[in-house]
Amino acid sequence: MSEQEAQVSLGFITVVDHDELGCIGGYLILNLGGRPLEFHCTAPVRANRAQQILYGVSLKPFLYGELVGRSLVEKGLETPIAILANQPELNSLQSFIDVPLIQVGDVERAQSAVMHDLQIFMETIPIDEPFGRITDAIEEARRGARAA
């Protein structure tokens, strides 16, 4: 792996809904070898009844992308070449970031420069595997918060 490739990173973002807590977002940045460079998660966020009424069908995109997703990306120190998401409700995040936001199902349509780096990454680990890491880390943080 060249020095330039070693500096390239990819971001992965997802939101987990917990019935009793609300939604919790996780943001994982990996290098091309699949090693974690950063991980951030949010405190639970829950819309109140007025927000549910006023936002209607736009509530999840607001919560996931604009509130949770934006907060997570702003915490990041690394700037990945792209951020991959596995939920369409995160698409509203694109307005707040300067790198491509790619839905995992849309990887085929991503820019060619990003595709080269994604190919190197996908040779190391499956492209959807980091989302499981995020979900597991959120669950571990939730258990730790409950024990405290």
Number of C-alpha atoms within 10 A of each C-alpha: 8 6 7 7 14 11 12 18 24 23 27 27 29 25 26 16 13 13 8 8 12 13 20 24 26 25 30 26 27 21 18 23 17 19 11 15 15 15 19 18 23 17 16 16 17 17 14 8 8 9 11 14 11 10 14 10 10 11 16 19 20 18 23 27 27 19 17 27 31 19 19 19 22 12 13 17 10 17 17 20 19 24 24 28 25 18 16 15 20 27 19 20 22 17 12 14 16 11 14 15 24 24 19 17 12 12 15 11 10 16 12 10 9 15 16 11 17 20 12 14 21 17 12 12 13 10 17 14 12 22 20 11 15 23 20 13 17 22 15 12 15 15 11 10 10 8 7 5
